[in-house]
Amino acid sequence: MTTDILDRIQTATPQDIRRALLTGSEIALIDVREEHDFAQGHPLFAAQIPLRRIDGEARWRIPRLDTPIVVYDAGEGLAHRAAVRLEGLGYTDVRELDGGLKAWAAAGYELFEDVNSYSKAFGELVEHRRHTPSLAAEEVQALIREKADIAILDARRYEEYHTMSIPTGTSVPGAELVLRARAIAPDPDTTVIVNCAGRTRSIIGTQSLVNAGLPNRVFALRNGTIGWTLAEQELETGQTRIAPEVDHQSAEEARAHARDVAYRAGVKRIGWDELEALKADTGRTLYLYDVRQPRAYESGHLPGFRNAQGGQLVQETDHNAPVRGARIVVTDDLGPRADMTASWLAQLGWEVFVLDIDWSSVVLEQGPDGGPSPRGPEGRYKRPYEGTDNKAAAMQAYLDWEYGLVAQLERDGTHGFFVI
């Protein structure tokens, strides 16, 4: 590698990045450190691709080669190497953050801890604005002990639920909630409780059911399995309870309610012609996501659509769509999952569309979407809400951090979120 190649990488200032975020211009702000280091502090809309994974991940996560990309580190010397590597992959608008993370902080801009930070901050904003109802772990435990008429719905991925879960809980990953809640709790007198590991998916899941007009009383389990553990209550492991399939009438009712929520969030519905027009606009990044569960996706999906479970697409938007300012199209064969996912992405500030077409007229593809291989343990951030061996102090510190996110969003001032 010659000095000329190294020297030609241009730079961007923190002010340049902030301007792009505020004006809605496309930008991929990429932290090229390992995930653990990223989680110690980063700009709100930064995404993380470690230097060693650029070859395997960049073209998948940043599909348009002329996307404006800014890479940074904290002075380790990784950013320059990453910029050169990205140019080697064909990207034509790659810059380094001048002065790195220190320059961002010196400019007076906010640094956010943890991973998926802006989705978590958004969840806190939703609770703050909508006063999403919740119950403490001790209250839910008392209801279980009394054999009260309740249904506990776990909004995480099935794999997380299977690892550890609230006693009597059923796995209903986030985007499935509006579709399947009535099948689990058909009696409107049944109290529905939504949980996750911490706070975000509990809040978003509960508010999804409220927004969609579920007639039951609905509550989030306050602080999820973290709160449960801090209350010194036992979790179950290895559970396999899943939501039942829904009949046609129930699916149509859920579809109508979810479509109304998407409409209120300003989501546009498109067909094949409009999708082709979006694809033809080569000056904008376009992400296409089928938001069903992996098994359903692999059994048959629309050509060109990747798979991201709807709840996880909202929870991990920075990973699935690292180009802020891009467009996102979501779809599913029944409708409610796509509509609810789109409603949240719109509130997160994305230009999002639902592809509303007759799946029976399409030749579907089968198998996985061909995304990058999963990351291994190297450099991974140990999440305080995963597994069963977390220290109480770390879990409490995580909750304290989440409680402060609304104020931090206000100080940052770049988010553009709204809450219906």
RAMOMO-V937387 format. One record per residue. RES is the residue in one letter. SS is DSSP state (h for helix, s for strand, l for the rest). PHI is phi in whole degrees, 0 to 359 (999 if undefined). NEAR is the number of other ideal C-beta (glycine too) atoms within 12 Angstrom. Layout:
res=RES ss=SS phi=PHI near=NEAR
res=RES ss=SS phi=PHI near=NEAR
This chain:
res=M ss=l phi=999 near=15
res=T ss=l phi=272 near=8
res=T ss=h phi=298 near=10
res=D ss=h phi=300 near=9
res=I ss=h phi=295 near=16
res=L ss=h phi=295 near=17
res=D ss=h phi=284 near=14
res=R ss=l phi=279 near=18
res=I ss=l phi=296 near=30
res=Q ss=s phi=274 near=21
res=T ss=s phi=239 near=24
res=A ss=s phi=231 near=34
res=T ss=l phi=268 near=23
res=P ss=h phi=305 near=31
res=Q ss=h phi=293 near=22
res=D ss=h phi=300 near=25
res=I ss=h phi=294 near=40
res=R ss=h phi=298 near=30
res=R ss=h phi=298 near=17
res=A ss=h phi=298 near=29
res=L ss=h phi=294 near=33
res=L ss=h phi=287 near=22
res=T ss=h phi=267 near=15
res=G ss=l phi=78 near=21
res=S ss=l phi=288 near=26
res=E ss=l phi=293 near=33
res=I ss=s phi=202 near=37
res=A ss=s phi=248 near=44
res=L ss=s phi=264 near=45
res=I ss=s phi=244 near=47
res=D ss=s phi=272 near=47
res=V ss=l phi=261 near=44
res=R ss=l phi=278 near=35
res=E ss=l phi=289 near=27
res=E ss=h phi=301 near=31
res=H ss=h phi=301 near=23
res=D ss=h phi=290 near=27
res=F ss=h phi=305 near=38
res=A ss=l phi=291 near=28
res=Q ss=l phi=280 near=21
res=G ss=l phi=163 near=30
res=H ss=s phi=197 near=40
res=P ss=l phi=298 near=39
res=L ss=l phi=306 near=42
res=F ss=l phi=260 near=47
res=A ss=l phi=287 near=47
res=A ss=s phi=246 near=42
res=Q ss=s phi=238 near=44
res=I ss=l phi=226 near=41
res=P ss=l phi=297 near=34
res=L ss=h phi=312 near=33
res=R ss=h phi=291 near=21
res=R ss=h phi=253 near=32
res=I ss=h phi=299 near=33
res=D ss=h phi=300 near=19
res=G ss=h phi=275 near=21
res=E ss=h phi=248 near=31
res=A ss=h phi=301 near=36
res=R ss=h phi=294 near=23
res=W ss=h phi=283 near=25
res=R ss=h phi=272 near=35
res=I ss=l phi=235 near=38
res=P ss=l phi=287 near=31
res=R ss=l phi=266 near=31
res=L ss=l phi=289 near=23
res=D ss=l phi=260 near=21
res=T ss=l phi=299 near=39
res=P ss=l phi=294 near=34
res=I ss=s phi=241 near=46
res=V ss=s phi=238 near=50
res=V ss=s phi=252 near=48
res=Y ss=s phi=208 near=47
res=D ss=l phi=218 near=34
res=A ss=l phi=248 near=26
res=G ss=l phi=100 near=19
res=E ss=l phi=280 near=22
res=G ss=l phi=88 near=19
res=L ss=h phi=278 near=33
res=A ss=h phi=297 near=40
res=H ss=h phi=297 near=32
res=R ss=h phi=296 near=26
res=A ss=h phi=294 near=40
res=A ss=h phi=298 near=38
res=V ss=h phi=297 near=28
res=R ss=h phi=294 near=33
res=L ss=h phi=296 near=37
res=E ss=h phi=297 near=28
res=G ss=h phi=295 near=20
res=L ss=l phi=276 near=25
res=G ss=l phi=110 near=19
res=Y ss=l phi=288 near=31
res=T ss=l phi=249 near=18
res=D ss=l phi=225 near=27
res=V ss=s phi=249 near=40
res=R ss=s phi=226 near=32
res=E ss=s phi=261 near=37
res=L ss=s phi=288 near=44
res=D ss=l phi=297 near=26
res=G ss=l phi=88 near=23
res=G ss=h phi=64 near=34
res=L ss=h phi=297 near=37
res=K ss=h phi=296 near=20
res=A ss=h phi=293 near=29
res=W ss=h phi=300 near=37
res=A ss=h phi=293 near=21
res=A ss=h phi=295 near=16
res=A ss=l phi=284 near=21
res=G ss=l phi=88 near=14
res=Y ss=l phi=268 near=32
res=E ss=l phi=287 near=32
res=L ss=l phi=245 near=29
res=F ss=s phi=253 near=39
res=E ss=l phi=270 near=31
res=D ss=l phi=69 near=38
res=V ss=l phi=243 near=38
res=N ss=l phi=52 near=43
res=S ss=h phi=295 near=42
res=Y ss=h phi=285 near=44
res=S ss=h phi=291 near=45
res=K ss=h phi=291 near=44
res=A ss=h phi=297 near=41
res=F ss=h phi=298 near=44
res=G ss=h phi=302 near=45
res=E ss=h phi=295 near=36
res=L ss=h phi=294 near=37
res=V ss=h phi=300 near=39
res=E ss=h phi=298 near=32
res=H ss=h phi=297 near=24
res=R ss=h phi=277 near=19
res=R ss=h phi=258 near=25
res=H ss=l phi=52 near=16
res=T ss=l phi=308 near=32
res=P ss=l phi=292 near=25
res=S ss=s phi=213 near=31
res=L ss=s phi=234 near=34
res=A ss=l phi=287 near=22
res=A ss=h phi=304 near=34
res=E ss=h phi=296 near=19
res=E ss=h phi=292 near=25
res=V ss=h phi=292 near=37
res=Q ss=h phi=300 near=27
res=A ss=h phi=296 near=16
res=L ss=h phi=295 near=27
res=I ss=h phi=297 near=27
res=R ss=h phi=298 near=15
res=E ss=l phi=280 near=12
res=K ss=l phi=56 near=10
res=A ss=l phi=291 near=21
res=D ss=l phi=280 near=20
res=I ss=s phi=227 near=35
res=A ss=s phi=227 near=39
res=I ss=s phi=259 near=47
res=L ss=s phi=247 near=49
res=D ss=s phi=268 near=49
res=A ss=l phi=271 near=54
res=R ss=l phi=278 near=42
res=R ss=l phi=301 near=31
res=Y ss=h phi=302 near=28
res=E ss=h phi=298 near=23
res=E ss=h phi=292 near=35
res=Y ss=h phi=301 near=37
res=H ss=h phi=297 near=22
res=T ss=h phi=293 near=24
res=M ss=l phi=201 near=33
res=S ss=s phi=207 near=37
res=I ss=l phi=288 near=45
res=P ss=l phi=309 near=28
res=T ss=l phi=75 near=26
res=G ss=l phi=290 near=40
res=T ss=s phi=241 near=36
res=S ss=s phi=284 near=37
res=V ss=l phi=220 near=46
res=P ss=l phi=309 near=45
res=G ss=h phi=320 near=51
res=A ss=h phi=289 near=50
res=E ss=h phi=273 near=49
res=L ss=h phi=299 near=55
res=V ss=h phi=295 near=55
res=L ss=h phi=290 near=47
res=R ss=h phi=246 near=42
res=A ss=h phi=300 near=46
res=R ss=h phi=293 near=36
res=A ss=h phi=290 near=29
res=I ss=h phi=275 near=36
res=A ss=l phi=232 near=30
res=P ss=l phi=291 near=21
res=D ss=l phi=276 near=18
res=P ss=l phi=296 near=17
res=D ss=l phi=278 near=14
res=T ss=l phi=287 near=25
res=T ss=s phi=278 near=32
res=V ss=s phi=257 near=47
res=I ss=s phi=237 near=47
res=V ss=s phi=253 near=52
res=N ss=s phi=231 near=52
res=C ss=l phi=221 near=49
res=A ss=l phi=278 near=41
res=G ss=l phi=233 near=47
res=R ss=l phi=231 near=48
res=T ss=h phi=299 near=48
res=R ss=h phi=291 near=49
res=S ss=h phi=296 near=52
res=I ss=h phi=294 near=49
res=I ss=h phi=296 near=50
res=G ss=h phi=295 near=49
res=T ss=h phi=298 near=45
res=Q ss=h phi=292 near=44
res=S ss=h phi=300 near=52
res=L ss=h phi=292 near=44
res=V ss=h phi=295 near=34
res=N ss=h phi=299 near=34
res=A ss=l phi=275 near=40
res=G ss=l phi=78 near=22
res=L ss=l phi=303 near=38
res=P ss=l phi=288 near=20
res=N ss=l phi=287 near=29
res=R ss=l phi=287 near=26
res=V ss=s phi=234 near=40
res=F ss=s phi=224 near=35
res=A ss=s phi=275 near=45
res=L ss=s phi=285 near=51
res=R ss=l phi=300 near=33
res=N ss=l phi=71 near=38
res=G ss=h phi=56 near=49
res=T ss=h phi=293 near=46
res=I ss=h phi=297 near=41
res=G ss=h phi=299 near=36
res=W ss=h phi=297 near=40
res=T ss=h phi=291 near=33
res=L ss=h phi=295 near=29
res=A ss=l phi=278 near=26
res=E ss=l phi=61 near=12
res=Q ss=l phi=252 near=25
res=E ss=l phi=279 near=18
res=L ss=l phi=261 near=36
res=E ss=s phi=272 near=26
res=T ss=l phi=230 near=18
res=G ss=l phi=72 near=13
res=Q ss=l phi=285 near=23
res=T ss=l phi=229 near=17
res=R ss=l phi=291 near=23
res=I ss=s phi=231 near=24
res=A ss=l phi=292 near=33
res=P ss=l phi=287 near=19
res=E ss=l phi=293 near=15
res=V ss=l phi=250 near=27
res=D ss=l phi=280 near=16
res=H ss=h phi=299 near=11
res=Q ss=h phi=297 near=12
res=S ss=h phi=296 near=24
res=A ss=h phi=296 near=25
res=E ss=h phi=293 near=18
res=E ss=h phi=296 near=28
res=A ss=h phi=297 near=38
res=R ss=h phi=299 near=29
res=A ss=h phi=296 near=22
res=H ss=h phi=293 near=32
res=A ss=h phi=293 near=46
res=R ss=h phi=297 near=30
res=D ss=h phi=297 near=23
res=V ss=h phi=296 near=37
res=A ss=h phi=299 near=38
res=Y ss=h phi=300 near=21
res=R ss=h phi=296 near=23
res=A ss=l phi=273 near=32
res=G ss=l phi=84 near=21
res=V ss=l phi=284 near=35
res=K ss=s phi=265 near=27
res=R ss=s phi=253 near=24
res=I ss=s phi=228 near=28
res=G ss=l phi=246 near=20
res=W ss=h phi=298 near=21
res=D ss=h phi=297 near=12
res=E ss=h phi=292 near=21
res=L ss=h phi=298 near=29
res=E ss=h phi=296 near=17
res=A ss=h phi=294 near=17
res=L ss=h phi=295 near=28
res=K ss=h phi=296 near=26
res=A ss=h phi=286 near=12
res=D ss=l phi=278 near=17
res=T ss=l phi=285 near=14
res=G ss=l phi=272 near=19
res=R ss=l phi=231 near=25
res=T ss=l phi=283 near=33
res=L ss=s phi=230 near=36
res=Y ss=s phi=254 near=42
res=L ss=s phi=244 near=35
res=Y ss=s phi=229 near=43
res=D ss=s phi=269 near=42
res=V ss=l phi=259 near=49
res=R ss=l phi=280 near=39
res=Q ss=l phi=289 near=32
res=P ss=h phi=306 near=23
res=R ss=h phi=296 near=17
res=A ss=h phi=295 near=26
res=Y ss=h phi=300 near=31
res=E ss=h phi=291 near=19
res=S ss=h phi=284 near=17
res=G ss=l phi=166 near=22
res=H ss=s phi=219 near=34
res=L ss=l phi=292 near=34
res=P ss=l phi=302 near=21
res=G ss=l phi=89 near=25
res=F ss=l phi=266 near=34
res=R ss=s phi=275 near=35
res=N ss=s phi=249 near=37
res=A ss=l phi=211 near=41
res=Q ss=l phi=309 near=40
res=G ss=h phi=306 near=52
res=G ss=h phi=297 near=47
res=Q ss=h phi=283 near=38
res=L ss=h phi=296 near=45
res=V ss=h phi=286 near=49
res=Q ss=h phi=288 near=43
res=E ss=l phi=237 near=31
res=T ss=h phi=298 near=45
res=D ss=h phi=297 near=40
res=H ss=h phi=281 near=34
res=N ss=h phi=280 near=40
res=A ss=l phi=221 near=43
res=P ss=l phi=288 near=37
res=V ss=l phi=273 near=41
res=R ss=s phi=292 near=42
res=G ss=l phi=97 near=32
res=A ss=l phi=286 near=39
res=R ss=s phi=260 near=35
res=I ss=s phi=230 near=44
res=V ss=s phi=244 near=45
res=V ss=s phi=240 near=51
res=T ss=s phi=206 near=46
res=D ss=l phi=203 near=42
res=D ss=l phi=286 near=29
res=L ss=l phi=256 near=35
res=G ss=l phi=115 near=39
res=P ss=h phi=301 near=45
res=R ss=h phi=295 near=49
res=A ss=h phi=293 near=48
res=D ss=h phi=296 near=43
res=M ss=h phi=292 near=54
res=T ss=h phi=299 near=52
res=A ss=h phi=297 near=45
res=S ss=h phi=299 near=44
res=W ss=h phi=283 near=52
res=L ss=h phi=297 near=45
res=A ss=h phi=299 near=34
res=Q ss=h phi=292 near=37
res=L ss=l phi=281 near=43
res=G ss=l phi=94 near=33
res=W ss=l phi=268 near=44
res=E ss=s phi=277 near=30
res=V ss=s phi=234 near=41
res=F ss=s phi=231 near=35
res=V ss=s phi=253 near=42
res=L ss=s phi=280 near=42
res=D ss=l phi=247 near=30
res=I ss=l phi=224 near=26
res=D ss=l phi=275 near=13
res=W ss=h phi=295 near=24
res=S ss=h phi=292 near=10
res=S ss=h phi=265 near=10
res=V ss=l phi=245 near=20
res=V ss=l phi=279 near=11
res=L ss=l phi=275 near=23
res=E ss=s phi=266 near=20
res=Q ss=l phi=236 near=16
res=G ss=l phi=97 near=16
res=P ss=l phi=290 near=18
res=D ss=l phi=273 near=25
res=G ss=l phi=79 near=17
res=G ss=l phi=293 near=23
res=P ss=l phi=302 near=22
res=S ss=l phi=297 near=12
res=P ss=l phi=300 near=14
res=R ss=l phi=286 near=22
res=G ss=l phi=270 near=14
res=P ss=l phi=284 near=11
res=E ss=l phi=299 near=14
res=G ss=l phi=71 near=23
res=R ss=l phi=285 near=20
res=Y ss=l phi=280 near=30
res=K ss=l phi=280 near=20
res=R ss=l phi=285 near=25
res=P ss=l phi=288 near=33
res=Y ss=l phi=246 near=42
res=E ss=l phi=262 near=27
res=G ss=l phi=66 near=21
res=T ss=l phi=237 near=21
res=D ss=l phi=239 near=16
res=N ss=l phi=277 near=26
res=K ss=l phi=284 near=16
res=A ss=h phi=301 near=17
res=A ss=h phi=297 near=13
res=A ss=h phi=292 near=24
res=M ss=h phi=294 near=32
res=Q ss=h phi=293 near=22
res=A ss=h phi=297 near=21
res=Y ss=h phi=297 near=38
res=L ss=h phi=298 near=32
res=D ss=h phi=299 near=20
res=W ss=h phi=297 near=30
res=E ss=h phi=298 near=42
res=Y ss=h phi=300 near=22
res=G ss=l phi=270 near=23
res=L ss=h phi=289 near=38
res=V ss=h phi=297 near=26
res=A ss=h phi=295 near=17
res=Q ss=h phi=290 near=30
res=L ss=h phi=302 near=33
res=E ss=h phi=296 near=18
res=R ss=h phi=294 near=18
res=D ss=h phi=292 near=30
res=G ss=l phi=76 near=17
res=T ss=l phi=250 near=34
res=H ss=l phi=286 near=34
res=G ss=l phi=72 near=25
res=F ss=l phi=287 near=33
res=F ss=l phi=220 near=21
res=V ss=l phi=230 near=31
res=I ss=l phi=279 near=26
